[in-house]
Amino acid sequence: MKKGCYDRYSEERLKNAINVKSCIREAMGNYLRNNGFTEISPVIISPETDPLHHSTGKAGFEYYKGRYQLTKSMILHKQISLLALDKVFVFSPNVRLEPVELADTGKHLVEFTQLDLEVAGATRDDILTIVEELVTHVLNHVKDKCKEELDYFDRELNIPKPPFEKIKYHHAYNKYGRIFEEVLSHEKQQPFWIIDFPSDEREFYDREDPSRPGILMDMDLIYPEGFGEALSGGEREFDPKRIVGRMNEQELELEEFKLYLEFAEKGLPSSAGFGIGLERMTRFVCGLNDIKDTCLFPKMPGTIGL
Amino acid sequence: MKKGCYDRYSEERLKNAINVKSCIREAMGNYLRNNGFTEISPVIISPETDPLHHSTGKAGFEYYKGRYQLTKSMILHKQISLLALDKVFVFSPNVRLEPVELADTGKHLVEFTQLDLEVAGATRDDILTIVEELVTHVLNHVKDKCKEELDYFDRELNIPKPPFEKIKYHHAYNKYGRIFEEVLSHEKQQPFWIIDFPSDEREFYDREDPSRPGILMDMDLIYPEGFGEALSGGEREFDPKRIVGRMNEQELELEEFKLYLEFAEKGLPSSAGFGIGLERMTRFVCGLNDIKDTCLFPKMPGTIGL
């Protein structure tokens, strides 16, 4: 065991961050229930999961005559859940085998939990409003319940005022280039939206605007003060022809989404939603540099942790 | 896709069971927070997990120079968490590769969620009291909030009265043989405890009574009306010599618990706790035969499910 590994469990720093994370969960869950959402169970293993076409590796194992993958996000399952329930949320543990290059960003974990939410029939604007109210509620709740913890971190939490500023992807990109998120995150004083990502930057399930080909009805929420990305979300593709078209554009193997595509053929509801990382939110709320400090058992890219 | 697989999502049956499960989670989480517990994050992957020395297969995958296993239960991590916090709980998704023989019991899933809880310095009696109050609270909450759902299932929920009856393992075994749990579960009208399991029936981490070698300070809670096991728990071994002794008795490879044993050498607190399955509780509350009906995405032994 590395020196300090045992001792970190008695540090006030870790204890306070875990208390704040627990408080964030409480505020999220109760707020959503009070607003008509049903909590569903996480899916940890499935033959089909979010492809995440960036550099994340695949984790999986054989079982009887098939193969399970570990959930990278519950997007496909959230869409199917809406066949049963109109408004769902889940605290969804995700496993993403990130490359070792991401070990020191302070923002990446191989295992993390996101609050994942989806609403049948919703537009992007509906979701922006839900997020703004939810985030404001959570920050108020933490400010009220975690006074000692925030004092410990010497953190003054400013409660942002909805509606948050919206910045179009192509404006941000034209002005700052690829590092726009980082520049803007440092510049801004409260959370803000990046909207309208180009379709080749995102997954197949984010819905292309019918009136603006190549532009998605999606969004990221970015924390201020350099804390970077808070959440990703958007309206979803639900028409099977469009889903297959987007999968082909991204050169995905349709066979890997066989069951999902059968559901789409029979009919998925239109929807919109998002996923917001609990560890990144805790990092922002506590003002921490290293996301590791928000976890009892951090799993860092490139190493095996308990 | 099998016939009916799409249609089941529009059935009232599934929707109502999921609503009840959501309500159970709400009641558990809020009750525990109000009683001084901190919610911790699930651990999905770790190099070390509960060995579960019965017939459950191992799920895992390689990552860089090591190997991750999927969590079968968070027992080892719960004990370590108590170095930071005195009272913890977690909604912990577990993956257990059960053999196909368990496919039709109506009670077994390959993936399920348990409320897992641990208290530093607690005795078994402390935990019996916590469980009795928690279960009573949850049933009252469901009765109050899920009237429509219980009506749909034509289910009259009787609120049990603590303290629940305690039956010693050897009494039950001598009277009914190996099937004592099933017989007693059918016979009883409210939940009851089986206590004092023999040490070769259980895992290494359940604490042997110092004054009664071979007998554990552990317990199962059993539902009435034939619904069977609700939870398992007990006091824990925390002395490294005793842990190693128990591991050797069970012919476990110490190398597979290398990091855990290093924590034990440096010092783990004494503790007691339990894990209670949400799907089995939902099955009991709704009076369902098949645990599959409590899941949007059931994973059954011997097959690959979405």
Interface residues (C-beta under 8 A of the other chain):
Chain A: M1 Y6 Y9 S10 L14 K15 I18 N19 K21 S22 R25 E26 G29 N30 R33 T38 E39 I40 S41 P42 V43 I44 I45 S46 P47 E48 G57 A59 G60 F61 Y63 Y64 K65 G66 R67 Y68 L70 H77 I80 S81 L83 A84 L85 F91 P93 V95 L97 V100 V110 E111 T113 L259 Y260 E262 F263 K266 L278 E279 C295 L296 F297 K299 G302 T303 I304 G305 L306
Chain B: M1 Y6 Y9 S10 L14 K15 I18 N19 K21 S22 R25 E26 G29 N30 R33 T38 E39 I40 S41 P42 V43 I44 I45 S46 P47 E48 G57 A59 G60 F61 Y63 Y64 K65 G66 R67 Y68 L70 H77 I80 S81 L83 A84 L85 F91 P93 V95 L97 V100 V110 E111 T113 L259 Y260 E262 F263 K266 L278 E279 C295 L296 F297 K299 G302 T303 I304 G305 L306
